[in-house]
Amino acid sequence: MIPKSILRIVALLAFLVPLIPAHAVTLKVAQFNTWGVPVVVKDTFRYWEAMEALEARDPDIIFLQEVFTRKGRGAFRSEQTPYEVRGPRAFPKPVSSGIRILSKFPVLSSAQVSFCDCTAADCFSKKGAVIAVLELPGGEHLNVVTTHLDAGTKDSVRISQMLQIKSMLDTYADPDAPLLFAGDFNFNDRSEGYEKLIELFLASDTWLATHDSTEPGYTYDAYENRYARDYSIQTNTPLMKDRIDFVLYRSGKSIGLHPTRSEILFRSEPLYSDHYGIEAEFELKPLTRSASFPLFSN
């Protein structure tokens, strides 16, 4: 006769084994500010070159900003990522939000918000944010969001804009699904705006999760990037180098997002923008019994 203590252990193991993910899936994303502003811009042929370079890296999801012009809208699309969600269109302002998300996965729903607050030249653009709920091949959902916050000097304006994004997520996101939130935030990770960003969205920074403090991860460098330097000179703005583009993540209730790698893209010639891109990889792992089945295969 089997002792009751052994039976209890067997029963416990039978309960715990389904909680152990039998299969983890890799998800690759790219974040890129295209520098597609309608004025004071150079070498628009780089739009197509940039899209080819992104396609060569084969991301599952691409977050884009500053796709303002007709040329940009034509260049930044791909059969590899056929599902597309755009941010607010221009009317009644002269320029649209310039943001879009490209995905290999179908879009179940989407929503957008236009910012109420802005400063200086940003007020000519209908800046905002866009969210899409994607359906992964296993039927799981993934919330994806992109934005391009105000380029002025006031964190208070950007915080106001983030509060609008938070309201949009509260209304339209799948509350149980993981979140990927990428964009050009126009502040660094030492700012009040960054602290508020992490607090509002309960999200983590992929770069900080995969690198130590000795690796700055600059996404904008007017000292090394000739496009950024020339643009700063032409617009009479100070030269700077900093990390102002982020890929943030948050696990869902049943699916965990675990960053495994991130790197800065397009830092050397040929340059494609005044910003550098970011590539990040995640493992999606089931966290509960109900999600213990394989997600999907790459």
C-alpha positions in Angstrom: 0.0 0.0 0.0 1.3 3.4 -1.0 1.8 5.8 2.0 -0.5 8.8 2.1 2.4 11.2 2.2 3.6 9.8 -1.2 0.2 10.2 -2.6 0.0 13.8 -1.5 3.3 14.5 -3.2 2.2 12.9 -6.4 -1.1 14.9 -6.3 0.9 18.1 -5.8 3.2 17.3 -8.7 0.3 16.5 -10.9 -1.1 20.0 -10.2 2.2 21.8 -10.7 3.4 20.2 -13.9 0.9 21.9 -16.1 2.1 25.2 -14.7 5.5 24.7 -16.1 5.7 26.1 -19.6 6.5 23.3 -22.0 7.1 25.7 -24.8 8.4 29.2 -25.0 8.0 31.4 -28.0 10.3 34.1 -29.3 8.8 37.4 -30.3 10.9 40.0 -32.1 10.0 43.7 -32.4 11.6 46.8 -33.9 11.2 50.4 -32.9 12.2 53.2 -35.3 11.7 56.9 -35.7 12.0 57.3 -39.5 12.8 61.1 -39.6 10.1 61.6 -42.2 9.3 65.2 -41.3 7.9 67.2 -44.1 10.5 70.0 -43.9 14.3 70.3 -43.4 14.7 66.6 -44.3 17.4 65.0 -46.4 17.7 61.9 -48.7 14.2 60.6 -48.8 15.5 57.6 -50.7 16.6 56.3 -47.3 12.9 55.5 -46.5 13.0 52.5 -48.8 16.4 51.5 -47.7 15.3 51.7 -44.1 12.3 49.5 -44.7 14.5 46.9 -46.6 16.9 46.9 -43.6 14.0 46.3 -41.2 12.6 43.5 -43.4 16.0 41.9 -43.4 15.8 41.6 -39.6 12.4 39.9 -39.9 10.6 41.4 -36.9 7.1 40.3 -35.9 6.0 43.8 -35.0 7.4 47.2 -36.1 6.6 50.5 -34.3 7.2 53.6 -36.5 7.1 57.3 -35.9 7.4 60.4 -38.2 5.9 58.7 -41.2 4.4 62.1 -42.2 4.8 62.3 -45.9 3.3 60.5 -48.9 6.7 59.1 -49.8 7.1 57.8 -46.2 3.6 56.2 -46.2 4.5 54.4 -49.5 7.9 53.2 -48.3 7.1 52.0 -44.8 4.9 49.1 -45.5 5.7 45.4 -46.1 4.2 42.1 -47.2 6.2 40.5 -44.3 4.1 42.6 -41.8 0.8 43.0 -43.7 -1.4 44.1 -40.8 -1.2 47.9 -40.3 -2.6 50.3 -37.8 -2.1 54.1 -38.2 -2.4 56.9 -35.7 -4.6 60.0 -36.0 -4.8 61.5 -39.5 -4.0 65.2 -40.2 -7.4 66.9 -40.4 -7.8 69.7 -39.3 -4.1 70.1 -38.8 -1.5 70.3 -41.6 0.3 67.1 -40.6 -0.8 63.7 -39.3 0.5 61.9 -36.2 3.0 60.0 -38.3 2.7 56.9 -36.2 1.9 53.3 -37.3 2.3 49.7 -36.2 3.1 46.9 -38.7 2.4 43.3 -37.6 2.6 39.8 -38.8 -0.4 39.0 -36.6 -4.0 40.0 -37.3 -5.5 43.0 -35.6 -8.6 42.2 -33.5 -9.3 45.8 -32.6 -7.6 49.2 -32.5 -8.1 52.7 -31.2 -6.3 56.0 -31.2 -6.1 59.3 -29.3 -5.1 62.8 -30.4 -3.2 64.8 -27.8 -4.9 68.0 -26.4 -1.6 69.6 -25.2 1.3 70.5 -27.4 4.1 73.1 -27.8 5.6 75.1 -30.7 5.9 73.3 -34.0 4.4 70.1 -32.6 1.1 71.9 -32.6 1.1 71.6 -36.5 1.0 67.8 -36.2 -1.9 65.8 -34.9 0.3 63.9 -32.5 -1.2 61.1 -30.5 -1.1 57.4 -29.8 -2.5 54.2 -31.2 -3.3 50.8 -29.7 -4.0 47.5 -31.4 -5.0 44.2 -29.9 -3.3 41.5 -31.9 -4.2 37.8 -32.1 -1.2 35.5 -31.9 -1.3 32.2 -33.8 -2.3 30.3 -30.7 -5.3 32.6 -30.1 -3.7 34.6 -27.4 -4.0 38.4 -27.4 -1.2 41.0 -27.2 -1.7 44.7 -26.7 0.7 46.9 -28.7 0.9 50.7 -28.5 3.1 53.4 -30.1 3.3 57.1 -29.6 5.5 60.1 -30.4 5.4 62.6 -27.5 5.9 66.3 -27.6 9.4 67.4 -28.6 9.4 70.6 -26.5 11.2 71.1 -23.2 8.2 70.6 -20.8 7.8 67.2 -19.2 4.4 68.5 -17.9 3.1 68.5 -21.5 4.4 65.0 -22.1 2.9 63.8 -18.8 -0.5 65.3 -19.9 -0.2 63.3 -23.1 0.7 60.1 -21.3 -2.4 60.5 -19.2 -4.5 60.5 -22.3 -2.7 57.3 -23.5 -3.4 55.7 -20.1 -7.1 56.5 -20.5 -7.1 55.0 -24.0 -5.5 51.8 -22.7 -8.0 51.6 -19.8 -10.8 51.7 -22.3 -9.6 49.7 -25.3 -6.8 47.3 -24.2 -7.4 43.7 -23.3 -6.9 43.9 -19.5 -5.6 40.3 -19.3 -3.1 40.4 -22.2 0.6 41.4 -22.2 1.6 44.9 -23.3 4.3 46.2 -25.6 4.6 49.9 -25.7 7.3 51.5 -27.9 7.9 55.0 -29.3 9.8 58.2 -29.3 9.2 59.7 -25.9 11.4 62.7 -26.1 12.8 62.4 -22.6 15.5 60.3 -21.1 15.4 57.7 -18.3 16.6 60.2 -15.7 13.6 62.6 -16.2 10.3 63.2 -14.3 8.5 62.1 -17.5 10.2 58.7 -17.5 9.3 58.1 -13.8 5.7 58.9 -14.6 5.8 56.7 -17.7 6.9 53.6 -15.6 4.4 54.5 -12.9 1.4 55.0 -15.1 1.8 51.9 -17.3 3.3 49.5 -14.7 5.8 48.6 -17.4 9.5 47.7 -17.5 12.2 49.0 -19.8 13.6 46.4 -22.2 17.0 48.1 -22.5 17.6 48.3 -18.7 16.4 44.7 -18.4 19.0 43.4 -20.8 22.0 45.8 -20.3 23.9 47.1 -17.4 24.4 50.8 -16.6 27.7 51.0 -18.5 25.8 50.7 -21.8 24.0 54.0 -22.5 22.0 52.8 -25.5 21.8 56.2 -27.2 19.0 56.3 -29.7 19.7 60.0 -30.7 23.3 61.2 -31.0 23.9 64.6 -32.7 27.6 64.2 -32.2 28.0 61.0 -34.2 24.9 61.0 -36.4 25.3 63.5 -39.3 21.5 63.7 -39.9 20.9 64.6 -36.2 23.8 67.0 -36.2 22.7 68.8 -39.4 19.1 68.9 -38.2 20.1 70.5 -34.9 22.1 73.1 -36.7 19.3 73.9 -39.2 16.7 74.2 -36.4 19.0 76.0 -34.0 18.7 73.4 -31.3 21.5 72.2 -29.0 23.5 69.1 -29.9 22.6 66.2 -27.7 23.0 62.5 -27.3 20.6 60.4 -25.2 18.3 57.4 -25.0 14.9 58.9 -25.7 13.2 56.0 -27.6 12.0 53.0 -25.5 10.5 49.6 -25.8 8.5 48.9 -22.7 6.8 45.6 -21.7 4.4 44.2 -19.2 3.3 40.6 -18.7 -0.4 39.6 -18.8 -2.4 37.5 -16.4 -1.6 34.2 -18.1 1.2 35.0 -20.6 4.5 36.4 -19.4 6.8 38.6 -21.5 10.5 38.1 -20.7 13.1 40.2 -22.6 16.1 38.2 -23.8 17.9 40.6 -26.0 17.9 44.2 -27.2 20.2 46.2 -29.4 20.5 49.6 -31.1 20.1 49.4 -34.8 21.5 51.5 -37.8 24.2 53.3 -35.9 26.7 53.2 -38.8 26.6 54.2 -42.4 24.4 54.0 -44.3 22.3 56.0 -41.9 18.5 55.9 -42.3 17.4 58.6 -39.8 18.5 61.1 -37.2 17.4 58.4 -34.7 18.7 54.9 -34.3 16.4 52.0 -34.1 15.9 49.4 -31.4 15.4 45.7 -31.8 14.1 43.6 -28.9 13.4 40.0 -28.4 11.0 38.4 -25.9 10.1 35.0 -24.7 6.3 34.5 -24.3 5.7 32.0 -21.6 2.5 30.6 -20.1 2.0 31.5 -16.5 -1.1 29.6 -15.6 -2.7 26.2 -16.0 -5.1 27.5 -18.6 -2.2 28.9 -20.7 0.1 25.9 -20.4 -0.4 24.8 -24.0 2.1 25.7 -26.7 1.6 29.2 -27.9 2.8 28.9 -31.5 5.8 27.8 -33.4 8.2 30.1 -35.2 
